[in-house]
Amino acid sequence: MQFIDLATQKDRIRGAVMARLESIVDRVQFIMGPEVAELESKLAAYAGTKHCLSCSSGTDALLIALMAKGIGPGDAVLTTPFTFVATAEVVSLTGATPVFVDIEPESFNIDPSLLEKGVEEARRKGLEPKALIPVDLFGLPADYRRLEPEARRLGLWILEDACQGFGGSQDGRMAGAFGQVGATSFFPAKPLGCWGDGGAIFTDDDELAELMVSVRVHGGGADKYSNVRIGVNGRLDSMQAAVLLEKLEIFPEELEMRDRVAAAYSSRLEGRVRVPSVPEGSRSAWAQYSVLARDGKDREQLMGALQKEGIPSVIYYKIPLHLQEAYAGLGYRTGDFPVTEDMASRVFSLPMHPYLKEEEIERVASVILA
Ligand SMILES: *Cc1c(COP(=O)(O)O)cnc(C)c1O
């Protein structure tokens, strides 16, 4: 059994994608071809935002947004310690400092009631609290209903890390469209993935969009060789855009298939492990189907039993960011974020992709329930 099966989907779209790739090869237009502009307008329509800029990865999407906003040394950016390292890494790359805020146990997402504490901590450290990066972890949008007004009250602008959440929604708004700017990733294992690296940035803000266009390609000004600010090489190539155009066609259907897989797991596993809950009005993109064991020992036993049956399972995330060696300099200690640390000790993720069969779900469940 595959943890994420990319082959079944590849077989389904192979002919259409290959035709597009051949046309790019024949035109020898590898960078910023018409596929890129077509993809950007389709993604903006899908997310419901005025602008979409494709780029080279989810990490670059986050970085370009922070750079365009002028985040730098002396600034604090609040975020969750229970995420993939890229979320905080981009803050550090700008010279700013990540300030971590604990999560809610039900959603694994940042706790809106703790933002004020984060702002106070930032000030105590002599930093200027500027921005908030909530993460739509495992595909479920963070609690924007509470985050947006609270961030506004505290004077923080929001960069949504929708790298796992793209395809999800809350109160009719699509992931990627929350906050002032949203970032997503098209890494192959994400709900909408390409055949390499890729990402996108979303915003309704005209001025910010223009700045991000500039930062994306070396801080360009009026023409290619006038550089008005420091930027990056953050383009998406035509071939990845072509793959994404075909995948976007079947994405809504695949999200429904993911919903069905999640529902089938939950109905069987409820009671034995804590299954993910999706709040009223929200939809998850199910980047991962993550459950909680009773404790670390129980997790070890369940993952061991699955492995014995040839069923892969993975821990996202075993070491919270505040305890990572790379962030030792921030001075955090064990005990600083009790909810995150508890989740990290018990969480694990089961195989999840749209093409998971009923029999496979049954097999996974029977091992866990044994
Ligand atoms: C995958 C991921 C990223 C980075 O995306 P890349 O395309 O791999 O650079 C950032 N944040 C989160 C939460 C992610 O899951």
The ligand as an SDF file (V2000), in Angstrom:
LIG
                    3D

 15 15  0  0  0  0  0  0  0  0999 V2000
    5.0890   21.8210    1.9940 C   0  0  0  0  0  0  0  0  0  0  0  0
    4.9730   22.9510    2.9170 C   0  0  0  0  0  0  0  0  0  0  0  0
    5.6800   24.1380    2.7260 C   0  0  0  0  0  0  0  0  0  0  0  0
    6.7490   24.3050    1.6610 C   0  0  0  0  0  0  0  0  0  0  0  0
    6.3570   23.9970    0.3910 O   0  0  0  0  0  0  0  0  0  0  0  0
    7.5030   23.6000   -0.7070 P   0  0  0  0  0  0  0  0  0  0  0  0
    6.7780   23.6600   -2.0000 O   0  0  0  0  0  0  0  0  0  0  0  0
    7.9640   22.2380   -0.3480 O   0  0  0  0  0  0  0  0  0  0  0  0
    8.5760   24.6070   -0.6070 O   0  0  0  0  0  0  0  0  0  0  0  0
    5.4540   25.1860    3.5920 C   0  0  0  0  0  0  0  0  0  0  0  0
    4.5670   25.0830    4.6100 N   0  0  0  0  0  0  0  0  0  0  0  0
    3.8790   23.9460    4.8380 C   0  0  0  0  0  0  0  0  0  0  0  0
    2.9060   23.8980    5.9610 C   0  0  0  0  0  0  0  0  0  0  0  0
    4.0620   22.8440    4.0150 C   0  0  0  0  0  0  0  0  0  0  0  0
    3.3840   21.7120    4.2580 O   0  0  0  0  0  0  0  0  0  0  0  0
  1  2  1  0
  2  3  1  0
  2 14  2  0
  3  4  1  0
  3 10  2  0
  4  5  1  0
  5  6  1  0
  6  7  2  0
  6  8  1  0
  6  9  1  0
 10 11  1  0
 11 12  2  0
 12 13  1  0
 12 14  1  0
 14 15  1  0
M  END
$$$$
